[in-house]
Amino acid sequence: MKTLLKIATVIVLFLTTSCMLDGVKGNRNVITQERTITSDFDAISVSHGIEVRLTMSDETSLSVEADENLHDLIITEVEDGVLRIYSEKNIWSAKSKKVYLTATDIIKIKATSGANVYSENTISADEFDVRTSSGADVKLMLDVSDLICNASSGSGASLKGATGSFSANASSGSNIRANDLIAKTCNADVSSGANVSVTVTESIDANASSGGGIRYSGNPENVQKNSSSGGSIRG
């Protein structure tokens, strides 16, 4: 056991050191630069630990607040209607790496690799899709008709507001926190130690397995529950 622990420790140290050697350190001189967006988009994809502050507005604008030597590494580009925000190299130390974005219409947000996306006001849409993975986190205020949220690999999603139908899928230690989201109907699936919490008023179809947990409130009239392999469902 001690030998295995030593080997694991060496591997972790090696991987950490490799990331640091391959990564870039910010110079802690934070500056803000405006950027021009020339193409239309209705989806956002964020990665590499970058934080995005999203405001819905009648106009579109984007500014980057980051250490001076990191600005050239932070890419903001539109491809096939998706605004992609990422870094060309790993940034292992920075005083700031934030993007302030105003947008007119958003129907999908994807956050991966430790990125964060926070909405400053309510996002309205008919259909809305949220996807998080690899330790990313989103906090969103929503007013949508149909909502899909998929979270995996230790990521998280905090959702507030209202929706007609809500489909929540969480796995691998992720967490969908939707207590402050009022849904009429909900279909929730969790597995592998993940958790979903939701407020639902009419009906819920809940499935939990492999240590996953679902908690619901709102006194829905129709409840269907299926749990296995240590999964739990509580109302």
mmCIF file of the C-alpha atoms, coordinates in Angstrom:
data_MODEL
# 
_entry.id   MODEL 
# 
loop_
_atom_site.group_PDB 
_atom_site.id 
_atom_site.type_symbol 
_atom_site.label_atom_id 
_atom_site.label_alt_id 
_atom_site.label_comp_id 
_atom_site.label_asym_id 
_atom_site.label_entity_id 
_atom_site.label_seq_id 
_atom_site.pdbx_PDB_ins_code 
_atom_site.Cartn_x 
_atom_site.Cartn_y 
_atom_site.Cartn_z 
_atom_site.occupancy 
_atom_site.B_iso_or_equiv 
_atom_site.pdbx_formal_charge 
_atom_site.auth_seq_id 
_atom_site.auth_comp_id 
_atom_site.auth_asym_id 
_atom_site.auth_atom_id 
_atom_site.pdbx_PDB_model_num 
ATOM 1   C CA . MET A 1 1   ? 0.000   0.000  0.000   1.00 0.00 ? 1   MET A CA 1 
ATOM 2   C CA . LYS A 1 2   ? 2.831   2.402  0.902   1.00 0.00 ? 2   LYS A CA 1 
ATOM 3   C CA . THR A 1 3   ? 4.558   1.615  -2.380  1.00 0.00 ? 3   THR A CA 1 
ATOM 4   C CA . LEU A 1 4   ? 1.376   2.341  -4.337  1.00 0.00 ? 4   LEU A CA 1 
ATOM 5   C CA . LEU A 1 5   ? 0.921   5.588  -2.426  1.00 0.00 ? 5   LEU A CA 1 
ATOM 6   C CA . LYS A 1 6   ? 4.467   6.653  -3.234  1.00 0.00 ? 6   LYS A CA 1 
ATOM 7   C CA . ILE A 1 7   ? 3.983   5.824  -6.907  1.00 0.00 ? 7   ILE A CA 1 
ATOM 8   C CA . ALA A 1 8   ? 0.709   7.776  -7.013  1.00 0.00 ? 8   ALA A CA 1 
ATOM 9   C CA . THR A 1 9   ? 2.371   10.749 -5.315  1.00 0.00 ? 9   THR A CA 1 
ATOM 10  C CA . VAL A 1 10  ? 5.223   10.723 -7.825  1.00 0.00 ? 10  VAL A CA 1 
ATOM 11  C CA . ILE A 1 11  ? 2.773   10.586 -10.734 1.00 0.00 ? 11  ILE A CA 1 
ATOM 12  C CA . VAL A 1 12  ? 0.761   13.521 -9.371  1.00 0.00 ? 12  VAL A CA 1 
ATOM 13  C CA . LEU A 1 13  ? 3.906   15.567 -8.818  1.00 0.00 ? 13  LEU A CA 1 
ATOM 14  C CA . PHE A 1 14  ? 5.138   14.723 -12.305 1.00 0.00 ? 14  PHE A CA 1 
ATOM 15  C CA . LEU A 1 15  ? 1.873   15.725 -13.940 1.00 0.00 ? 15  LEU A CA 1 
ATOM 16  C CA . THR A 1 16  ? 1.675   18.930 -11.902 1.00 0.00 ? 16  THR A CA 1 
ATOM 17  C CA . THR A 1 17  ? 5.261   19.853 -12.747 1.00 0.00 ? 17  THR A CA 1 
ATOM 18  C CA . SER A 1 18  ? 4.688   19.082 -16.430 1.00 0.00 ? 18  SER A CA 1 
ATOM 19  C CA . CYS A 1 19  ? 1.644   21.360 -16.524 1.00 0.00 ? 19  CYS A CA 1 
ATOM 20  C CA . MET A 1 20  ? 3.630   24.137 -14.875 1.00 0.00 ? 20  MET A CA 1 
ATOM 21  C CA . LEU A 1 21  ? 6.510   23.734 -17.314 1.00 0.00 ? 21  LEU A CA 1 
ATOM 22  C CA . ASP A 1 22  ? 4.152   23.747 -20.282 1.00 0.00 ? 22  ASP A CA 1 
ATOM 23  C CA . GLY A 1 23  ? 2.000   26.545 -18.900 1.00 0.00 ? 23  GLY A CA 1 
ATOM 24  C CA . VAL A 1 24  ? 2.333   30.315 -18.832 1.00 0.00 ? 24  VAL A CA 1 
ATOM 25  C CA . LYS A 1 25  ? 2.462   32.524 -15.757 1.00 0.00 ? 25  LYS A CA 1 
ATOM 26  C CA . GLY A 1 26  ? 0.693   35.871 -15.825 1.00 0.00 ? 26  GLY A CA 1 
ATOM 27  C CA . ASN A 1 27  ? 2.746   38.981 -15.058 1.00 0.00 ? 27  ASN A CA 1 
ATOM 28  C CA . ARG A 1 28  ? -0.014  40.279 -12.699 1.00 0.00 ? 28  ARG A CA 1 
ATOM 29  C CA . ASN A 1 29  ? -0.292  43.551 -14.613 1.00 0.00 ? 29  ASN A CA 1 
ATOM 30  C CA . VAL A 1 30  ? -4.003  43.377 -15.411 1.00 0.00 ? 30  VAL A CA 1 
ATOM 31  C CA . ILE A 1 31  ? -5.324  45.340 -18.387 1.00 0.00 ? 31  ILE A CA 1 
ATOM 32  C CA . THR A 1 32  ? -8.659  45.356 -20.233 1.00 0.00 ? 32  THR A CA 1 
ATOM 33  C CA . GLN A 1 33  ? -8.987  45.278 -24.005 1.00 0.00 ? 33  GLN A CA 1 
ATOM 34  C CA . GLU A 1 34  ? -12.096 45.580 -26.170 1.00 0.00 ? 34  GLU A CA 1 
ATOM 35  C CA . ARG A 1 35  ? -12.508 43.098 -29.002 1.00 0.00 ? 35  ARG A CA 1 
ATOM 36  C CA . THR A 1 36  ? -14.709 43.221 -32.084 1.00 0.00 ? 36  THR A CA 1 
ATOM 37  C CA . ILE A 1 37  ? -17.054 40.356 -32.940 1.00 0.00 ? 37  ILE A CA 1 
ATOM 38  C CA . THR A 1 38  ? -17.761 40.298 -36.662 1.00 0.00 ? 38  THR A CA 1 
ATOM 39  C CA . SER A 1 39  ? -19.985 37.191 -36.924 1.00 0.00 ? 39  SER A CA 1 
ATOM 40  C CA . ASP A 1 40  ? -23.352 36.297 -35.444 1.00 0.00 ? 40  ASP A CA 1 
ATOM 41  C CA . PHE A 1 41  ? -23.527 33.633 -32.727 1.00 0.00 ? 41  PHE A CA 1 
ATOM 42  C CA . ASP A 1 42  ? -26.135 32.116 -30.426 1.00 0.00 ? 42  ASP A CA 1 
ATOM 43  C CA . ALA A 1 43  ? -23.942 29.670 -28.501 1.00 0.00 ? 43  ALA A CA 1 
ATOM 44  C CA . ILE A 1 44  ? -20.884 29.976 -26.244 1.00 0.00 ? 44  ILE A CA 1 
ATOM 45  C CA . SER A 1 45  ? -18.092 27.461 -25.618 1.00 0.00 ? 45  SER A CA 1 
ATOM 46  C CA . VAL A 1 46  ? -15.585 28.276 -22.858 1.00 0.00 ? 46  VAL A CA 1 
ATOM 47  C CA . SER A 1 47  ? -12.556 26.321 -21.622 1.00 0.00 ? 47  SER A CA 1 
ATOM 48  C CA . HIS A 1 48  ? -9.077  26.567 -20.054 1.00 0.00 ? 48  HIS A CA 1 
ATOM 49  C CA . GLY A 1 49  ? -10.220 28.043 -16.738 1.00 0.00 ? 49  GLY A CA 1 
ATOM 50  C CA . ILE A 1 50  ? -11.443 31.299 -18.261 1.00 0.00 ? 50  ILE A CA 1 
ATOM 51  C CA . GLU A 1 51  ? -14.294 33.115 -16.514 1.00 0.00 ? 51  GLU A CA 1 
ATOM 52  C CA . VAL A 1 52  ? -17.081 34.643 -18.604 1.00 0.00 ? 52  VAL A CA 1 
ATOM 53  C CA . ARG A 1 53  ? -19.519 37.246 -17.297 1.00 0.00 ? 53  ARG A CA 1 
ATOM 54  C CA . LEU A 1 54  ? -22.537 37.228 -19.590 1.00 0.00 ? 54  LEU A CA 1 
ATOM 55  C CA . THR A 1 55  ? -25.093 40.028 -19.888 1.00 0.00 ? 55  THR A CA 1 
ATOM 56  C CA . MET A 1 56  ? -28.066 39.838 -22.223 1.00 0.00 ? 56  MET A CA 1 
ATOM 57  C CA . SER A 1 57  ? -28.539 43.092 -24.112 1.00 0.00 ? 57  SER A CA 1 
ATOM 58  C CA . ASP A 1 58  ? -29.722 44.677 -27.355 1.00 0.00 ? 58  ASP A CA 1 
ATOM 59  C CA . GLU A 1 59  ? -26.109 44.971 -28.469 1.00 0.00 ? 59  GLU A CA 1 
ATOM 60  C CA . THR A 1 60  ? -23.098 42.677 -28.681 1.00 0.00 ? 60  THR A CA 1 
ATOM 61  C CA . SER A 1 61  ? -19.743 43.506 -27.139 1.00 0.00 ? 61  SER A CA 1 
ATOM 62  C CA . LEU A 1 62  ? -16.744 41.693 -25.700 1.00 0.00 ? 62  LEU A CA 1 
ATOM 63  C CA . SER A 1 63  ? -13.814 42.734 -23.537 1.00 0.00 ? 63  SER A CA 1 
ATOM 64  C CA . VAL A 1 64  ? -10.976 40.721 -22.028 1.00 0.00 ? 64  VAL A CA 1 
ATOM 65  C CA . GLU A 1 65  ? -9.602  41.488 -18.575 1.00 0.00 ? 65  GLU A CA 1 
ATOM 66  C CA . ALA A 1 66  ? -6.366  39.593 -18.026 1.00 0.00 ? 66  ALA A CA 1 
ATOM 67  C CA . ASP A 1 67  ? -2.710  39.807 -17.162 1.00 0.00 ? 67  ASP A CA 1 
ATOM 68  C CA . GLU A 1 68  ? -1.009  41.815 -19.905 1.00 0.00 ? 68  GLU A CA 1 
ATOM 69  C CA . ASN A 1 69  ? 1.114   38.959 -21.224 1.00 0.00 ? 69  ASN A CA 1 
ATOM 70  C CA . LEU A 1 70  ? -1.893  36.621 -21.496 1.00 0.00 ? 70  LEU A CA 1 
ATOM 71  C CA . HIS A 1 71  ? -4.051  38.635 -23.887 1.00 0.00 ? 71  HIS A CA 1 
ATOM 72  C CA . ASP A 1 72  ? -2.477  37.167 -27.025 1.00 0.00 ? 72  ASP A CA 1 
ATOM 73  C CA . LEU A 1 73  ? -3.104  33.655 -25.683 1.00 0.00 ? 73  LEU A CA 1 
ATOM 74  C CA . ILE A 1 74  ? -6.816  34.135 -24.978 1.00 0.00 ? 74  ILE A CA 1 
ATOM 75  C CA . ILE A 1 75  ? -8.715  33.446 -28.174 1.00 0.00 ? 75  ILE A CA 1 
ATOM 76  C CA . THR A 1 76  ? -12.238 34.700 -28.886 1.00 0.00 ? 76  THR A CA 1 
ATOM 77  C CA . GLU A 1 77  ? -13.556 33.539 -32.244 1.00 0.00 ? 77  GLU A CA 1 
ATOM 78  C CA . VAL A 1 78  ? -16.858 32.593 -33.855 1.00 0.00 ? 78  VAL A CA 1 
ATOM 79  C CA . GLU A 1 79  ? -17.143 29.283 -35.691 1.00 0.00 ? 79  GLU A CA 1 
ATOM 80  C CA . ASP A 1 80  ? -20.444 27.970 -37.079 1.00 0.00 ? 80  ASP A CA 1 
ATOM 81  C CA . GLY A 1 81  ? -22.478 30.252 -34.850 1.00 0.00 ? 81  GLY A CA 1 
ATOM 82  C CA . VAL A 1 82  ? -20.518 29.380 -31.690 1.00 0.00 ? 82  VAL A CA 1 
ATOM 83  C CA . LEU A 1 83  ? -18.399 31.930 -29.830 1.00 0.00 ? 83  LEU A CA 1 
ATOM 84  C CA . ARG A 1 84  ? -15.361 29.943 -28.701 1.00 0.00 ? 84  ARG A CA 1 
ATOM 85  C CA . ILE A 1 85  ? -13.345 31.346 -25.803 1.00 0.00 ? 85  ILE A CA 1 
ATOM 86  C CA . TYR A 1 86  ? -10.170 29.482 -24.910 1.00 0.00 ? 86  TYR A CA 1 
ATOM 87  C CA . SER A 1 87  ? -6.426  29.760 -24.382 1.00 0.00 ? 87  SER A CA 1 
ATOM 88  C CA . GLU A 1 88  ? -3.786  28.639 -26.866 1.00 0.00 ? 88  GLU A CA 1 
ATOM 89  C CA . LYS A 1 89  ? -1.569  27.525 -23.977 1.00 0.00 ? 89  LYS A CA 1 
ATOM 90  C CA . ASN A 1 90  ? -2.145  26.378 -20.410 1.00 0.00 ? 90  ASN A CA 1 
ATOM 91  C CA . ILE A 1 91  ? -2.260  29.269 -17.955 1.00 0.00 ? 91  ILE A CA 1 
ATOM 92  C CA . TRP A 1 92  ? -1.209  27.972 -14.563 1.00 0.00 ? 92  TRP A CA 1 
ATOM 93  C CA . SER A 1 93  ? -1.082  31.304 -12.753 1.00 0.00 ? 93  SER A CA 1 
ATOM 94  C CA . ALA A 1 94  ? -2.953  34.540 -13.447 1.00 0.00 ? 94  ALA A CA 1 
ATOM 95  C CA . LYS A 1 95  ? -4.274  37.481 -11.482 1.00 0.00 ? 95  LYS A CA 1 
ATOM 96  C CA . SER A 1 96  ? -7.206  37.694 -13.908 1.00 0.00 ? 96  SER A CA 1 
ATOM 97  C CA . LYS A 1 97  ? -8.469  35.893 -17.002 1.00 0.00 ? 97  LYS A CA 1 
ATOM 98  C CA . LYS A 1 98  ? -12.015 37.139 -17.473 1.00 0.00 ? 98  LYS A CA 1 
ATOM 99  C CA . VAL A 1 99  ? -14.185 37.870 -20.468 1.00 0.00 ? 99  VAL A CA 1 
ATOM 100 C CA . TYR A 1 100 ? -17.079 40.325 -20.218 1.00 0.00 ? 100 TYR A CA 1 
ATOM 101 C CA . LEU A 1 101 ? -19.648 39.535 -22.873 1.00 0.00 ? 101 LEU A CA 1 
ATOM 102 C CA . THR A 1 102 ? -22.937 41.143 -23.850 1.00 0.00 ? 102 THR A CA 1 
ATOM 103 C CA . ALA A 1 103 ? -25.090 39.209 -26.291 1.00 0.00 ? 103 ALA A CA 1 
ATOM 104 C CA . THR A 1 104 ? -28.503 39.494 -27.882 1.00 0.00 ? 104 THR A CA 1 
ATOM 105 C CA . ASP A 1 105 ? -29.477 35.833 -28.199 1.00 0.00 ? 105 ASP A CA 1 
ATOM 106 C CA . ILE A 1 106 ? -28.017 32.739 -26.521 1.00 0.00 ? 106 ILE A CA 1 
ATOM 107 C CA . ILE A 1 107 ? -29.469 29.223 -26.711 1.00 0.00 ? 107 ILE A CA 1 
ATOM 108 C CA . LYS A 1 108 ? -26.497 27.072 -25.660 1.00 0.00 ? 108 LYS A CA 1 
ATOM 109 C CA . ILE A 1 109 ? -23.620 27.327 -23.193 1.00 0.00 ? 109 ILE A CA 1 
ATOM 110 C CA . LYS A 1 110 ? -20.795 24.801 -22.932 1.00 0.00 ? 110 LYS A CA 1 
ATOM 111 C CA . ALA A 1 111 ? -18.139 25.073 -20.217 1.00 0.00 ? 111 ALA A CA 1 
ATOM 112 C CA . THR A 1 112 ? -15.200 22.671 -19.860 1.00 0.00 ? 112 THR A CA 1 
ATOM 113 C CA . SER A 1 113 ? -11.755 22.381 -18.287 1.00 0.00 ? 113 SER A CA 1 
ATOM 114 C CA . GLY A 1 114 ? -12.332 24.527 -15.210 1.00 0.00 ? 114 GLY A CA 1 
ATOM 115 C CA . ALA A 1 115 ? -14.062 27.386 -17.016 1.00 0.00 ? 115 ALA A CA 1 
ATOM 116 C CA . ASN A 1 116 ? -16.780 29.469 -15.348 1.00 0.00 ? 116 ASN A CA 1 
ATOM 117 C CA . VAL A 1 117 ? -19.800 31.174 -16.918 1.00 0.00 ? 117 VAL A CA 1 
ATOM 118 C CA . TYR A 1 118 ? -21.989 33.519 -14.870 1.00 0.00 ? 118 TYR A CA 1 
ATOM 119 C CA . SER A 1 119 ? -25.055 35.352 -16.162 1.00 0.00 ? 119 SER A CA 1 
ATOM 120 C CA . GLU A 1 120 ? -25.531 38.881 -14.863 1.00 0.00 ? 120 GLU A CA 1 
ATOM 121 C CA . ASN A 1 121 ? -29.224 38.969 -15.833 1.00 0.00 ? 121 ASN A CA 1 
ATOM 122 C CA . THR A 1 122 ? -31.931 36.619 -17.104 1.00 0.00 ? 122 THR A CA 1 
ATOM 123 C CA . ILE A 1 123 ? -31.457 34.647 -20.318 1.00 0.00 ? 123 ILE A CA 1 
ATOM 124 C CA . SER A 1 124 ? -34.722 34.124 -22.226 1.00 0.00 ? 124 SER A CA 1 
ATOM 125 C CA . ALA A 1 125 ? -35.187 31.473 -24.918 1.00 0.00 ? 125 ALA A CA 1 
ATOM 126 C CA . ASP A 1 126 ? -37.576 28.849 -26.228 1.00 0.00 ? 126 ASP A CA 1 
ATOM 127 C CA . GLU A 1 127 ? -35.026 26.038 -26.016 1.00 0.00 ? 127 GLU A CA 1 
ATOM 128 C CA . PHE A 1 128 ? -31.822 26.222 -23.977 1.00 0.00 ? 128 PHE A CA 1 
ATOM 129 C CA . ASP A 1 129 ? -28.931 23.774 -23.618 1.00 0.00 ? 129 ASP A CA 1 
ATOM 130 C CA . VAL A 1 130 ? -26.303 23.793 -20.837 1.00 0.00 ? 130 VAL A CA 1 
ATOM 131 C CA . ARG A 1 131 ? -23.316 21.441 -20.815 1.00 0.00 ? 131 ARG A CA 1 
ATOM 132 C CA . THR A 1 132 ? -20.527 21.353 -18.234 1.00 0.00 ? 132 THR A CA 1 
ATOM 133 C CA . SER A 1 133 ? -17.581 18.996 -17.767 1.00 0.00 ? 133 SER A CA 1 
ATOM 134 C CA . SER A 1 134 ? -14.094 18.639 -16.297 1.00 0.00 ? 134 SER A CA 1 
ATOM 135 C CA . GLY A 1 135 ? -14.535 20.842 -13.231 1.00 0.00 ? 135 GLY A CA 1 
ATOM 136 C CA . ALA A 1 136 ? -16.253 23.714 -15.012 1.00 0.00 ? 136 ALA A CA 1 
ATOM 137 C CA . ASP A 1 137 ? -19.045 25.664 -13.313 1.00 0.00 ? 137 ASP A CA 1 
ATOM 138 C CA . VAL A 1 138 ? -21.946 27.804 -14.501 1.00 0.00 ? 138 VAL A CA 1 
ATOM 139 C CA . LYS A 1 139 ? -24.399 30.010 -12.629 1.00 0.00 ? 139 LYS A CA 1 
ATOM 140 C CA . LEU A 1 140 ? -27.321 31.083 -14.791 1.00 0.00 ? 140 LEU A CA 1 
ATOM 141 C CA . MET A 1 141 ? -30.634 32.921 -14.470 1.00 0.00 ? 141 MET A CA 1 
ATOM 142 C CA . LEU A 1 142 ? -33.104 31.527 -16.986 1.00 0.00 ? 142 LEU A CA 1 
ATOM 143 C CA . ASP A 1 143 ? -36.601 32.017 -18.366 1.00 0.00 ? 143 ASP A CA 1 
ATOM 144 C CA . VAL A 1 144 ? -36.969 29.284 -20.985 1.00 0.00 ? 144 VAL A CA 1 
ATOM 145 C CA . SER A 1 145 ? -39.620 26.913 -22.300 1.00 0.00 ? 145 SER A CA 1 
ATOM 146 C CA . ASP A 1 146 ? -37.466 23.780 -22.610 1.00 0.00 ? 146 ASP A CA 1 
ATOM 147 C CA . LEU A 1 147 ? -34.199 23.277 -20.735 1.00 0.00 ? 147 LEU A CA 1 
ATOM 148 C CA . ILE A 1 148 ? -31.529 20.596 -21.071 1.00 0.00 ? 148 ILE A CA 1 
ATOM 149 C CA . CYS A 1 149 ? -28.605 20.429 -18.644 1.00 0.00 ? 149 CYS A CA 1 
ATOM 150 C CA . ASN A 1 150 ? -25.829 17.831 -18.824 1.00 0.00 ? 150 ASN A CA 1 
ATOM 151 C CA . ALA A 1 151 ? -23.043 17.859 -16.228 1.00 0.00 ? 151 ALA A CA 1 
ATOM 152 C CA . SER A 1 152 ? -20.131 15.427 -15.921 1.00 0.00 ? 152 SER A CA 1 
ATOM 153 C CA . SER A 1 153 ? -16.642 14.933 -14.495 1.00 0.00 ? 153 SER A CA 1 
ATOM 154 C CA . GLY A 1 154 ? -16.924 16.973 -11.309 1.00 0.00 ? 154 GLY A CA 1 
ATOM 155 C CA . SER A 1 155 ? -18.496 20.008 -12.931 1.00 0.00 ? 155 SER A CA 1 
ATOM 156 C CA . GLY A 1 156 ? -21.412 22.048 -11.606 1.00 0.00 ? 156 GLY A CA 1 
ATOM 157 C CA . ALA A 1 157 ? -24.424 24.050 -12.719 1.00 0.00 ? 157 ALA A CA 1 
ATOM 158 C CA . SER A 1 158 ? -26.469 26.445 -10.563 1.00 0.00 ? 158 SER A CA 1 
ATOM 159 C CA . LEU A 1 159 ? -29.735 27.348 -12.264 1.00 0.00 ? 159 LEU A CA 1 
ATOM 160 C CA . LYS A 1 160 ? -32.368 29.879 -11.224 1.00 0.00 ? 160 LYS A CA 1 
ATOM 161 C CA . GLY A 1 161 ? -35.593 31.066 -12.818 1.00 0.00 ? 161 GLY A CA 1 
ATOM 162 C CA . ALA A 1 162 ? -38.346 29.147 -14.605 1.00 0.00 ? 162 ALA A CA 1 
ATOM 163 C CA . THR A 1 163 ? -38.819 26.531 -17.309 1.00 0.00 ? 163 THR A CA 1 
ATOM 164 C CA . GLY A 1 164 ? -41.635 24.432 -18.706 1.00 0.00 ? 164 GLY A CA 1 
ATOM 165 C CA . SER A 1 165 ? -39.744 21.156 -19.130 1.00 0.00 ? 165 SER A CA 1 
ATOM 166 C CA . PHE A 1 166 ? -36.373 20.344 -17.581 1.00 0.00 ? 166 PHE A CA 1 
ATOM 167 C CA . SER A 1 167 ? -34.085 17.472 -18.561 1.00 0.00 ? 167 SER A CA 1 
ATOM 168 C CA . ALA A 1 168 ? -31.178 17.029 -16.120 1.00 0.00 ? 168 ALA A CA 1 
ATOM 169 C CA . ASN A 1 169 ? -28.391 14.500 -16.553 1.00 0.00 ? 169 ASN A CA 1 
ATOM 170 C CA . ALA A 1 170 ? -25.500 14.393 -14.079 1.00 0.00 ? 170 ALA A CA 1 
ATOM 171 C CA . SER A 1 171 ? -22.639 11.888 -13.812 1.00 0.00 ? 171 SER A CA 1 
ATOM 172 C CA . SER A 1 172 ? -19.165 11.339 -12.369 1.00 0.00 ? 172 SER A CA 1 
ATOM 173 C CA . GLY A 1 173 ? -19.413 13.508 -9.259  1.00 0.00 ? 173 GLY A CA 1 
ATOM 174 C CA . SER A 1 174 ? -21.023 16.485 -10.939 1.00 0.00 ? 174 SER A CA 1 
ATOM 175 C CA . ASN A 1 175 ? -23.740 18.611 -9.345  1.00 0.00 ? 175 ASN A CA 1 
ATOM 176 C CA . ILE A 1 176 ? -26.799 20.296 -10.856 1.00 0.00 ? 176 ILE A CA 1 
ATOM 177 C CA . ARG A 1 177 ? -28.228 22.751 -8.321  1.00 0.00 ? 177 ARG A CA 1 
ATOM 178 C CA . ALA A 1 178 ? -31.681 23.801 -9.505  1.00 0.00 ? 178 ALA A CA 1 
ATOM 179 C CA . ASN A 1 179 ? -33.587 24.370 -6.253  1.00 0.00 ? 179 ASN A CA 1 
ATOM 180 C CA . ASP A 1 180 ? -34.289 27.930 -7.369  1.00 0.00 ? 180 ASP A CA 1 
ATOM 181 C CA . LEU A 1 181 ? -35.401 26.835 -10.829 1.00 0.00 ? 181 LEU A CA 1 
ATOM 182 C CA . ILE A 1 182 ? -39.166 26.267 -11.012 1.00 0.00 ? 182 ILE A CA 1 
ATOM 183 C CA . ALA A 1 183 ? -39.931 23.533 -13.553 1.00 0.00 ? 183 ALA A CA 1 
ATOM 184 C CA . LYS A 1 184 ? -43.360 22.226 -14.505 1.00 0.00 ? 184 LYS A CA 1 
ATOM 185 C CA . THR A 1 185 ? -41.997 18.830 -15.541 1.00 0.00 ? 185 THR A CA 1 
ATOM 186 C CA . CYS A 1 186 ? -38.607 17.219 -14.972 1.00 0.00 ? 186 CYS A CA 1 
ATOM 187 C CA . ASN A 1 187 ? -36.730 14.175 -16.206 1.00 0.00 ? 187 ASN A CA 1 
ATOM 188 C CA . ALA A 1 188 ? -33.658 13.625 -14.026 1.00 0.00 ? 188 ALA A CA 1 
ATOM 189 C CA . ASP A 1 189 ? -30.940 10.984 -14.407 1.00 0.00 ? 189 ASP A CA 1 
ATOM 190 C CA . VAL A 1 190 ? -27.913 10.725 -12.111 1.00 0.00 ? 190 VAL A CA 1 
ATOM 191 C CA . SER A 1 191 ? -25.078 8.233  -11.726 1.00 0.00 ? 191 SER A CA 1 
ATOM 192 C CA . SER A 1 192 ? -21.577 7.770  -10.321 1.00 0.00 ? 192 SER A CA 1 
ATOM 193 C CA . GLY A 1 193 ? -21.906 9.973  -7.250  1.00 0.00 ? 193 GLY A CA 1 
ATOM 194 C CA . ALA A 1 194 ? -23.489 12.917 -9.032  1.00 0.00 ? 194 ALA A CA 1 
ATOM 195 C CA . ASN A 1 195 ? -26.365 14.964 -7.593  1.00 0.00 ? 195 ASN A CA 1 
ATOM 196 C CA . VAL A 1 196 ? -29.393 16.835 -8.902  1.00 0.00 ? 196 VAL A CA 1 
ATOM 197 C CA . SER A 1 197 ? -31.701 19.071 -6.863  1.00 0.00 ? 197 SER A CA 1 
ATOM 198 C CA . VAL A 1 198 ? -34.776 20.611 -8.444  1.00 0.00 ? 198 VAL A CA 1 
ATOM 199 C CA . THR A 1 199 ? -38.131 22.242 -7.736  1.00 0.00 ? 199 THR A CA 1 
ATOM 200 C CA . VAL A 1 200 ? -40.907 20.772 -9.880  1.00 0.00 ? 200 VAL A CA 1 
ATOM 201 C CA . THR A 1 201 ? -44.645 21.482 -9.726  1.00 0.00 ? 201 THR A CA 1 
ATOM 202 C CA . GLU A 1 202 ? -46.380 18.932 -11.980 1.00 0.00 ? 202 GLU A CA 1 
ATOM 203 C CA . SER A 1 203 ? -44.432 15.740 -12.699 1.00 0.00 ? 203 SER A CA 1 
ATOM 204 C CA . ILE A 1 204 ? -40.973 14.229 -12.268 1.00 0.00 ? 204 ILE A CA 1 
ATOM 205 C CA . ASP A 1 205 ? -39.359 11.097 -13.679 1.00 0.00 ? 205 ASP A CA 1 
ATOM 206 C CA . ALA A 1 206 ? -36.275 10.415 -11.543 1.00 0.00 ? 206 ALA A CA 1 
ATOM 207 C CA . ASN A 1 207 ? -33.602 7.764  -12.097 1.00 0.00 ? 207 ASN A CA 1 
ATOM 208 C CA . ALA A 1 208 ? -30.597 7.380  -9.787  1.00 0.00 ? 208 ALA A CA 1 
ATOM 209 C CA . SER A 1 209 ? -27.820 4.774  -9.838  1.00 0.00 ? 209 SER A CA 1 
ATOM 210 C CA . SER A 1 210 ? -24.270 4.120  -8.626  1.00 0.00 ? 210 SER A CA 1 
ATOM 211 C CA . GLY A 1 211 ? -24.401 6.429  -5.623  1.00 0.00 ? 211 GLY A CA 1 
ATOM 212 C CA . GLY A 1 212 ? -26.097 9.285  -7.437  1.00 0.00 ? 212 GLY A CA 1 
ATOM 213 C CA . GLY A 1 213 ? -28.705 11.369 -5.630  1.00 0.00 ? 213 GLY A CA 1 
ATOM 214 C CA . ILE A 1 214 ? -31.824 13.302 -6.613  1.00 0.00 ? 214 ILE A CA 1 
ATOM 215 C CA . ARG A 1 215 ? -33.683 15.681 -4.308  1.00 0.00 ? 215 ARG A CA 1 
ATOM 216 C CA . TYR A 1 216 ? -36.884 17.351 -5.429  1.00 0.00 ? 216 TYR A CA 1 
ATOM 217 C CA . SER A 1 217 ? -39.371 19.771 -3.920  1.00 0.00 ? 217 SER A CA 1 
ATOM 218 C CA . GLY A 1 218 ? -42.502 21.543 -5.113  1.00 0.00 ? 218 GLY A CA 1 
ATOM 219 C CA . ASN A 1 219 ? -44.988 18.723 -4.382  1.00 0.00 ? 219 ASN A CA 1 
ATOM 220 C CA . PRO A 1 220 ? -45.395 17.435 -7.948  1.00 0.00 ? 220 PRO A CA 1 
ATOM 221 C CA . GLU A 1 221 ? -48.615 15.524 -8.579  1.00 0.00 ? 221 GLU A CA 1 
ATOM 222 C CA . ASN A 1 222 ? -46.988 12.753 -10.612 1.00 0.00 ? 222 ASN A CA 1 
ATOM 223 C CA . VAL A 1 223 ? -43.785 11.113 -9.347  1.00 0.00 ? 223 VAL A CA 1 
ATOM 224 C CA . GLN A 1 224 ? -41.962 8.206  -10.959 1.00 0.00 ? 224 GLN A CA 1 
ATOM 225 C CA . LYS A 1 225 ? -38.835 6.939  -9.213  1.00 0.00 ? 225 LYS A CA 1 
ATOM 226 C CA . ASN A 1 226 ? -36.257 4.308  -10.064 1.00 0.00 ? 226 ASN A CA 1 
ATOM 227 C CA . SER A 1 227 ? -33.096 3.807  -8.002  1.00 0.00 ? 227 SER A CA 1 
ATOM 228 C CA . SER A 1 228 ? -30.389 1.136  -8.120  1.00 0.00 ? 228 SER A CA 1 
ATOM 229 C CA . SER A 1 229 ? -26.822 0.434  -6.992  1.00 0.00 ? 229 SER A CA 1 
ATOM 230 C CA . GLY A 1 230 ? -26.915 2.845  -4.071  1.00 0.00 ? 230 GLY A CA 1 
ATOM 231 C CA . GLY A 1 231 ? -28.734 5.641  -5.852  1.00 0.00 ? 231 GLY A CA 1 
ATOM 232 C CA . SER A 1 232 ? -31.163 7.729  -3.795  1.00 0.00 ? 232 SER A CA 1 
ATOM 233 C CA . ILE A 1 233 ? -34.261 9.782  -4.602  1.00 0.00 ? 233 ILE A CA 1 
ATOM 234 C CA . ARG A 1 234 ? -35.879 11.989 -1.972  1.00 0.00 ? 234 ARG A CA 1 
ATOM 235 C CA . GLY A 1 235 ? -38.808 14.344 -2.107  1.00 0.00 ? 235 GLY A CA 1 
# 
